[in-house]
Amino acid sequence: LASGSPRRRDILAMLEVPFEVVVSGFAEDLPKHEYRASEYVAANARVKCEAVSRMLQPQAVETGCAILVIGADTVIAHLEAILEKPRDDQDAKSMLKALSGTTHHVHTGVCI
């Protein structure tokens, strides 16, 4: 799993899928203005997946085992803006206040 997300770990654990978390180190700094939200999460998921695949390639070659990597990203699209996870508690409060009573969309991209 190319993600440090507790929720994604919970999902795989609930499905009783054995997995290891390997965080990609990707800064998730793609230029948001160049993407629609759905494209942005797909691109982030792909970069995370590719980074972890490169990291694990030597292990796969050494052991002769296939390695499946799952990368994912989730954002909220609101008023033409792409909102990622809040930086801190104050940011979370500001986001919730902005989203309250309005329509927004949650986008998740997955790459395997």
Chimera marker file (.cmm) of the C-alpha trace (Angstrom):
<marker_set name="trace">
<marker id="1" x="0.000" y="0.000" z="0.000" r="1" g="1" b="0" radius="0.5"/>
<marker id="2" x="1.630" y="3.211" z="-1.204" r="1" g="1" b="0" radius="0.5"/>
<marker id="3" x="-0.227" y="5.327" z="1.340" r="1" g="1" b="0" radius="0.5"/>
<marker id="4" x="0.017" y="6.311" z="4.967" r="1" g="1" b="0" radius="0.5"/>
<marker id="5" x="-3.762" y="6.730" z="5.165" r="1" g="1" b="0" radius="0.5"/>
<marker id="6" x="-5.249" y="5.013" z="8.225" r="1" g="1" b="0" radius="0.5"/>
<marker id="7" x="-8.566" y="4.569" z="6.381" r="1" g="1" b="0" radius="0.5"/>
<marker id="8" x="-6.942" y="2.726" z="3.480" r="1" g="1" b="0" radius="0.5"/>
<marker id="9" x="-5.135" y="0.454" z="5.938" r="1" g="1" b="0" radius="0.5"/>
<marker id="10" x="-8.466" y="-0.222" z="7.658" r="1" g="1" b="0" radius="0.5"/>
<marker id="11" x="-10.123" y="-1.153" z="4.350" r="1" g="1" b="0" radius="0.5"/>
<marker id="12" x="-7.421" y="-3.671" z="3.430" r="1" g="1" b="0" radius="0.5"/>
<marker id="13" x="-7.378" y="-5.103" z="6.952" r="1" g="1" b="0" radius="0.5"/>
<marker id="14" x="-11.166" y="-5.464" z="6.899" r="1" g="1" b="0" radius="0.5"/>
<marker id="15" x="-10.850" y="-7.389" z="3.628" r="1" g="1" b="0" radius="0.5"/>
<marker id="16" x="-8.177" y="-9.555" z="5.274" r="1" g="1" b="0" radius="0.5"/>
<marker id="17" x="-5.719" y="-8.709" z="2.527" r="1" g="1" b="0" radius="0.5"/>
<marker id="18" x="-2.115" y="-9.009" z="3.698" r="1" g="1" b="0" radius="0.5"/>
<marker id="19" x="-0.255" y="-5.777" z="2.994" r="1" g="1" b="0" radius="0.5"/>
<marker id="20" x="2.697" y="-3.640" z="3.925" r="1" g="1" b="0" radius="0.5"/>
<marker id="21" x="2.641" y="0.148" z="4.024" r="1" g="1" b="0" radius="0.5"/>
<marker id="22" x="5.417" y="1.782" z="2.000" r="1" g="1" b="0" radius="0.5"/>
<marker id="23" x="5.006" y="5.544" z="1.870" r="1" g="1" b="0" radius="0.5"/>
<marker id="24" x="6.168" y="6.947" z="-1.466" r="1" g="1" b="0" radius="0.5"/>
<marker id="25" x="7.674" y="10.172" z="-0.189" r="1" g="1" b="0" radius="0.5"/>
<marker id="26" x="5.952" y="11.996" z="-3.068" r="1" g="1" b="0" radius="0.5"/>
<marker id="27" x="5.319" y="15.609" z="-2.047" r="1" g="1" b="0" radius="0.5"/>
<marker id="28" x="1.899" y="15.689" z="-3.769" r="1" g="1" b="0" radius="0.5"/>
<marker id="29" x="2.803" y="19.012" z="-5.289" r="1" g="1" b="0" radius="0.5"/>
<marker id="30" x="1.382" y="18.677" z="-8.783" r="1" g="1" b="0" radius="0.5"/>
<marker id="31" x="0.058" y="22.024" z="-10.070" r="1" g="1" b="0" radius="0.5"/>
<marker id="32" x="-3.649" y="21.823" z="-9.204" r="1" g="1" b="0" radius="0.5"/>
<marker id="33" x="-4.612" y="24.512" z="-11.723" r="1" g="1" b="0" radius="0.5"/>
<marker id="34" x="-3.604" y="22.175" z="-14.558" r="1" g="1" b="0" radius="0.5"/>
<marker id="35" x="-6.042" y="19.413" z="-13.540" r="1" g="1" b="0" radius="0.5"/>
<marker id="36" x="-9.671" y="18.714" z="-12.916" r="1" g="1" b="0" radius="0.5"/>
<marker id="37" x="-10.086" y="17.081" z="-9.490" r="1" g="1" b="0" radius="0.5"/>
<marker id="38" x="-10.611" y="13.609" z="-10.953" r="1" g="1" b="0" radius="0.5"/>
<marker id="39" x="-7.461" y="13.941" z="-13.069" r="1" g="1" b="0" radius="0.5"/>
<marker id="40" x="-5.472" y="15.319" z="-10.129" r="1" g="1" b="0" radius="0.5"/>
<marker id="41" x="-6.192" y="12.346" z="-7.850" r="1" g="1" b="0" radius="0.5"/>
<marker id="42" x="-5.484" y="9.885" z="-10.668" r="1" g="1" b="0" radius="0.5"/>
<marker id="43" x="-2.132" y="11.553" z="-11.361" r="1" g="1" b="0" radius="0.5"/>
<marker id="44" x="-1.190" y="11.611" z="-7.661" r="1" g="1" b="0" radius="0.5"/>
<marker id="45" x="-2.153" y="7.958" z="-7.255" r="1" g="1" b="0" radius="0.5"/>
<marker id="46" x="-0.084" y="7.017" z="-10.322" r="1" g="1" b="0" radius="0.5"/>
<marker id="47" x="3.017" y="8.902" z="-9.139" r="1" g="1" b="0" radius="0.5"/>
<marker id="48" x="2.782" y="7.324" z="-5.664" r="1" g="1" b="0" radius="0.5"/>
<marker id="49" x="2.332" y="3.857" z="-7.147" r="1" g="1" b="0" radius="0.5"/>
<marker id="50" x="5.229" y="4.270" z="-9.585" r="1" g="1" b="0" radius="0.5"/>
<marker id="51" x="7.538" y="5.602" z="-6.836" r="1" g="1" b="0" radius="0.5"/>
<marker id="52" x="6.835" y="2.671" z="-4.517" r="1" g="1" b="0" radius="0.5"/>
<marker id="53" x="7.105" y="0.193" z="-7.405" r="1" g="1" b="0" radius="0.5"/>
<marker id="54" x="10.603" y="1.534" z="-8.140" r="1" g="1" b="0" radius="0.5"/>
<marker id="55" x="11.498" y="1.259" z="-4.447" r="1" g="1" b="0" radius="0.5"/>
<marker id="56" x="10.325" y="-2.369" z="-4.258" r="1" g="1" b="0" radius="0.5"/>
<marker id="57" x="11.674" y="-3.537" z="-7.623" r="1" g="1" b="0" radius="0.5"/>
<marker id="58" x="14.999" y="-4.802" z="-6.189" r="1" g="1" b="0" radius="0.5"/>
<marker id="59" x="13.118" y="-6.832" z="-3.557" r="1" g="1" b="0" radius="0.5"/>
<marker id="60" x="10.880" y="-8.342" z="-6.225" r="1" g="1" b="0" radius="0.5"/>
<marker id="61" x="13.861" y="-9.326" z="-8.353" r="1" g="1" b="0" radius="0.5"/>
<marker id="62" x="15.747" y="-10.760" z="-5.369" r="1" g="1" b="0" radius="0.5"/>
<marker id="63" x="12.843" y="-12.855" z="-4.080" r="1" g="1" b="0" radius="0.5"/>
<marker id="64" x="11.318" y="-13.708" z="-7.444" r="1" g="1" b="0" radius="0.5"/>
<marker id="65" x="7.934" y="-12.671" z="-6.062" r="1" g="1" b="0" radius="0.5"/>
<marker id="66" x="5.476" y="-10.420" z="-7.786" r="1" g="1" b="0" radius="0.5"/>
<marker id="67" x="4.635" y="-7.294" z="-5.825" r="1" g="1" b="0" radius="0.5"/>
<marker id="68" x="1.285" y="-5.552" z="-6.148" r="1" g="1" b="0" radius="0.5"/>
<marker id="69" x="1.346" y="-1.831" z="-5.322" r="1" g="1" b="0" radius="0.5"/>
<marker id="70" x="-1.792" y="0.192" z="-4.647" r="1" g="1" b="0" radius="0.5"/>
<marker id="71" x="-1.547" y="3.969" z="-4.746" r="1" g="1" b="0" radius="0.5"/>
<marker id="72" x="-4.458" y="6.251" z="-3.944" r="1" g="1" b="0" radius="0.5"/>
<marker id="73" x="-5.318" y="9.881" z="-3.368" r="1" g="1" b="0" radius="0.5"/>
<marker id="74" x="-8.475" y="11.671" z="-2.256" r="1" g="1" b="0" radius="0.5"/>
<marker id="75" x="-9.444" y="15.340" z="-2.504" r="1" g="1" b="0" radius="0.5"/>
<marker id="76" x="-12.562" y="17.469" z="-2.205" r="1" g="1" b="0" radius="0.5"/>
<marker id="77" x="-13.661" y="19.667" z="-5.097" r="1" g="1" b="0" radius="0.5"/>
<marker id="78" x="-15.462" y="22.782" z="-3.936" r="1" g="1" b="0" radius="0.5"/>
<marker id="79" x="-16.200" y="25.950" z="-5.927" r="1" g="1" b="0" radius="0.5"/>
<marker id="80" x="-13.593" y="25.101" z="-8.573" r="1" g="1" b="0" radius="0.5"/>
<marker id="81" x="-10.919" y="24.527" z="-5.893" r="1" g="1" b="0" radius="0.5"/>
<marker id="82" x="-9.174" y="21.260" z="-5.070" r="1" g="1" b="0" radius="0.5"/>
<marker id="83" x="-8.926" y="20.811" z="-1.316" r="1" g="1" b="0" radius="0.5"/>
<marker id="84" x="-6.503" y="18.284" z="0.159" r="1" g="1" b="0" radius="0.5"/>
<marker id="85" x="-6.256" y="17.080" z="3.737" r="1" g="1" b="0" radius="0.5"/>
<marker id="86" x="-6.027" y="19.978" z="6.162" r="1" g="1" b="0" radius="0.5"/>
<marker id="87" x="-2.587" y="21.066" z="7.376" r="1" g="1" b="0" radius="0.5"/>
<marker id="88" x="-3.681" y="21.460" z="10.992" r="1" g="1" b="0" radius="0.5"/>
<marker id="89" x="-6.725" y="21.848" z="13.249" r="1" g="1" b="0" radius="0.5"/>
<marker id="90" x="-7.302" y="25.474" z="12.256" r="1" g="1" b="0" radius="0.5"/>
<marker id="91" x="-7.190" y="24.577" z="8.570" r="1" g="1" b="0" radius="0.5"/>
<marker id="92" x="-9.648" y="21.721" z="9.213" r="1" g="1" b="0" radius="0.5"/>
<marker id="93" x="-12.062" y="24.101" z="10.940" r="1" g="1" b="0" radius="0.5"/>
<marker id="94" x="-11.808" y="26.583" z="8.058" r="1" g="1" b="0" radius="0.5"/>
<marker id="95" x="-12.449" y="23.840" z="5.506" r="1" g="1" b="0" radius="0.5"/>
<marker id="96" x="-15.452" y="22.475" z="7.378" r="1" g="1" b="0" radius="0.5"/>
<marker id="97" x="-16.896" y="25.962" z="7.713" r="1" g="1" b="0" radius="0.5"/>
<marker id="98" x="-16.439" y="26.614" z="3.975" r="1" g="1" b="0" radius="0.5"/>
<marker id="99" x="-18.004" y="23.258" z="3.054" r="1" g="1" b="0" radius="0.5"/>
<marker id="100" x="-20.911" y="23.500" z="5.498" r="1" g="1" b="0" radius="0.5"/>
<marker id="101" x="-24.250" y="23.890" z="3.741" r="1" g="1" b="0" radius="0.5"/>
<marker id="102" x="-22.708" y="23.746" z="0.270" r="1" g="1" b="0" radius="0.5"/>
<marker id="103" x="-22.356" y="21.109" z="-2.405" r="1" g="1" b="0" radius="0.5"/>
<marker id="104" x="-18.947" y="19.555" z="-2.838" r="1" g="1" b="0" radius="0.5"/>
<marker id="105" x="-17.570" y="16.405" z="-4.430" r="1" g="1" b="0" radius="0.5"/>
<marker id="106" x="-15.099" y="13.879" z="-3.060" r="1" g="1" b="0" radius="0.5"/>
<marker id="107" x="-12.741" y="12.354" z="-5.629" r="1" g="1" b="0" radius="0.5"/>
<marker id="108" x="-10.522" y="9.331" z="-5.096" r="1" g="1" b="0" radius="0.5"/>
<marker id="109" x="-8.024" y="8.066" z="-7.618" r="1" g="1" b="0" radius="0.5"/>
<marker id="110" x="-6.524" y="4.579" z="-7.408" r="1" g="1" b="0" radius="0.5"/>
<marker id="111" x="-3.593" y="3.098" z="-9.305" r="1" g="1" b="0" radius="0.5"/>
<marker id="112" x="-2.611" y="-0.574" z="-9.160" r="1" g="1" b="0" radius="0.5"/>
<link id1="1" id2="2" r="1" g="1" b="0" radius="0.2"/>
<link id1="2" id2="3" r="1" g="1" b="0" radius="0.2"/>
<link id1="3" id2="4" r="1" g="1" b="0" radius="0.2"/>
<link id1="4" id2="5" r="1" g="1" b="0" radius="0.2"/>
<link id1="5" id2="6" r="1" g="1" b="0" radius="0.2"/>
<link id1="6" id2="7" r="1" g="1" b="0" radius="0.2"/>
<link id1="7" id2="8" r="1" g="1" b="0" radius="0.2"/>
<link id1="8" id2="9" r="1" g="1" b="0" radius="0.2"/>
<link id1="9" id2="10" r="1" g="1" b="0" radius="0.2"/>
<link id1="10" id2="11" r="1" g="1" b="0" radius="0.2"/>
<link id1="11" id2="12" r="1" g="1" b="0" radius="0.2"/>
<link id1="12" id2="13" r="1" g="1" b="0" radius="0.2"/>
<link id1="13" id2="14" r="1" g="1" b="0" radius="0.2"/>
<link id1="14" id2="15" r="1" g="1" b="0" radius="0.2"/>
<link id1="15" id2="16" r="1" g="1" b="0" radius="0.2"/>
<link id1="16" id2="17" r="1" g="1" b="0" radius="0.2"/>
<link id1="17" id2="18" r="1" g="1" b="0" radius="0.2"/>
<link id1="18" id2="19" r="1" g="1" b="0" radius="0.2"/>
<link id1="19" id2="20" r="1" g="1" b="0" radius="0.2"/>
<link id1="20" id2="21" r="1" g="1" b="0" radius="0.2"/>
<link id1="21" id2="22" r="1" g="1" b="0" radius="0.2"/>
<link id1="22" id2="23" r="1" g="1" b="0" radius="0.2"/>
<link id1="23" id2="24" r="1" g="1" b="0" radius="0.2"/>
<link id1="24" id2="25" r="1" g="1" b="0" radius="0.2"/>
<link id1="25" id2="26" r="1" g="1" b="0" radius="0.2"/>
<link id1="26" id2="27" r="1" g="1" b="0" radius="0.2"/>
<link id1="27" id2="28" r="1" g="1" b="0" radius="0.2"/>
<link id1="28" id2="29" r="1" g="1" b="0" radius="0.2"/>
<link id1="29" id2="30" r="1" g="1" b="0" radius="0.2"/>
<link id1="30" id2="31" r="1" g="1" b="0" radius="0.2"/>
<link id1="31" id2="32" r="1" g="1" b="0" radius="0.2"/>
<link id1="32" id2="33" r="1" g="1" b="0" radius="0.2"/>
<link id1="33" id2="34" r="1" g="1" b="0" radius="0.2"/>
<link id1="34" id2="35" r="1" g="1" b="0" radius="0.2"/>
<link id1="35" id2="36" r="1" g="1" b="0" radius="0.2"/>
<link id1="36" id2="37" r="1" g="1" b="0" radius="0.2"/>
<link id1="37" id2="38" r="1" g="1" b="0" radius="0.2"/>
<link id1="38" id2="39" r="1" g="1" b="0" radius="0.2"/>
<link id1="39" id2="40" r="1" g="1" b="0" radius="0.2"/>
<link id1="40" id2="41" r="1" g="1" b="0" radius="0.2"/>
<link id1="41" id2="42" r="1" g="1" b="0" radius="0.2"/>
<link id1="42" id2="43" r="1" g="1" b="0" radius="0.2"/>
<link id1="43" id2="44" r="1" g="1" b="0" radius="0.2"/>
<link id1="44" id2="45" r="1" g="1" b="0" radius="0.2"/>
<link id1="45" id2="46" r="1" g="1" b="0" radius="0.2"/>
<link id1="46" id2="47" r="1" g="1" b="0" radius="0.2"/>
<link id1="47" id2="48" r="1" g="1" b="0" radius="0.2"/>
<link id1="48" id2="49" r="1" g="1" b="0" radius="0.2"/>
<link id1="49" id2="50" r="1" g="1" b="0" radius="0.2"/>
<link id1="50" id2="51" r="1" g="1" b="0" radius="0.2"/>
<link id1="51" id2="52" r="1" g="1" b="0" radius="0.2"/>
<link id1="52" id2="53" r="1" g="1" b="0" radius="0.2"/>
<link id1="53" id2="54" r="1" g="1" b="0" radius="0.2"/>
<link id1="54" id2="55" r="1" g="1" b="0" radius="0.2"/>
<link id1="55" id2="56" r="1" g="1" b="0" radius="0.2"/>
<link id1="56" id2="57" r="1" g="1" b="0" radius="0.2"/>
<link id1="57" id2="58" r="1" g="1" b="0" radius="0.2"/>
<link id1="58" id2="59" r="1" g="1" b="0" radius="0.2"/>
<link id1="59" id2="60" r="1" g="1" b="0" radius="0.2"/>
<link id1="60" id2="61" r="1" g="1" b="0" radius="0.2"/>
<link id1="61" id2="62" r="1" g="1" b="0" radius="0.2"/>
<link id1="62" id2="63" r="1" g="1" b="0" radius="0.2"/>
<link id1="63" id2="64" r="1" g="1" b="0" radius="0.2"/>
<link id1="64" id2="65" r="1" g="1" b="0" radius="0.2"/>
<link id1="65" id2="66" r="1" g="1" b="0" radius="0.2"/>
<link id1="66" id2="67" r="1" g="1" b="0" radius="0.2"/>
<link id1="67" id2="68" r="1" g="1" b="0" radius="0.2"/>
<link id1="68" id2="69" r="1" g="1" b="0" radius="0.2"/>
<link id1="69" id2="70" r="1" g="1" b="0" radius="0.2"/>
<link id1="70" id2="71" r="1" g="1" b="0" radius="0.2"/>
<link id1="71" id2="72" r="1" g="1" b="0" radius="0.2"/>
<link id1="72" id2="73" r="1" g="1" b="0" radius="0.2"/>
<link id1="73" id2="74" r="1" g="1" b="0" radius="0.2"/>
<link id1="74" id2="75" r="1" g="1" b="0" radius="0.2"/>
<link id1="75" id2="76" r="1" g="1" b="0" radius="0.2"/>
<link id1="76" id2="77" r="1" g="1" b="0" radius="0.2"/>
<link id1="77" id2="78" r="1" g="1" b="0" radius="0.2"/>
<link id1="78" id2="79" r="1" g="1" b="0" radius="0.2"/>
<link id1="79" id2="80" r="1" g="1" b="0" radius="0.2"/>
<link id1="80" id2="81" r="1" g="1" b="0" radius="0.2"/>
<link id1="81" id2="82" r="1" g="1" b="0" radius="0.2"/>
<link id1="82" id2="83" r="1" g="1" b="0" radius="0.2"/>
<link id1="83" id2="84" r="1" g="1" b="0" radius="0.2"/>
<link id1="84" id2="85" r="1" g="1" b="0" radius="0.2"/>
<link id1="85" id2="86" r="1" g="1" b="0" radius="0.2"/>
<link id1="86" id2="87" r="1" g="1" b="0" radius="0.2"/>
<link id1="87" id2="88" r="1" g="1" b="0" radius="0.2"/>
<link id1="88" id2="89" r="1" g="1" b="0" radius="0.2"/>
<link id1="89" id2="90" r="1" g="1" b="0" radius="0.2"/>
<link id1="90" id2="91" r="1" g="1" b="0" radius="0.2"/>
<link id1="91" id2="92" r="1" g="1" b="0" radius="0.2"/>
<link id1="92" id2="93" r="1" g="1" b="0" radius="0.2"/>
<link id1="93" id2="94" r="1" g="1" b="0" radius="0.2"/>
<link id1="94" id2="95" r="1" g="1" b="0" radius="0.2"/>
<link id1="95" id2="96" r="1" g="1" b="0" radius="0.2"/>
<link id1="96" id2="97" r="1" g="1" b="0" radius="0.2"/>
<link id1="97" id2="98" r="1" g="1" b="0" radius="0.2"/>
<link id1="98" id2="99" r="1" g="1" b="0" radius="0.2"/>
<link id1="99" id2="100" r="1" g="1" b="0" radius="0.2"/>
<link id1="100" id2="101" r="1" g="1" b="0" radius="0.2"/>
<link id1="101" id2="102" r="1" g="1" b="0" radius="0.2"/>
<link id1="102" id2="103" r="1" g="1" b="0" radius="0.2"/>
<link id1="103" id2="104" r="1" g="1" b="0" radius="0.2"/>
<link id1="104" id2="105" r="1" g="1" b="0" radius="0.2"/>
<link id1="105" id2="106" r="1" g="1" b="0" radius="0.2"/>
<link id1="106" id2="107" r="1" g="1" b="0" radius="0.2"/>
<link id1="107" id2="108" r="1" g="1" b="0" radius="0.2"/>
<link id1="108" id2="109" r="1" g="1" b="0" radius="0.2"/>
<link id1="109" id2="110" r="1" g="1" b="0" radius="0.2"/>
<link id1="110" id2="111" r="1" g="1" b="0" radius="0.2"/>
<link id1="111" id2="112" r="1" g="1" b="0" radius="0.2"/>
</marker_set>
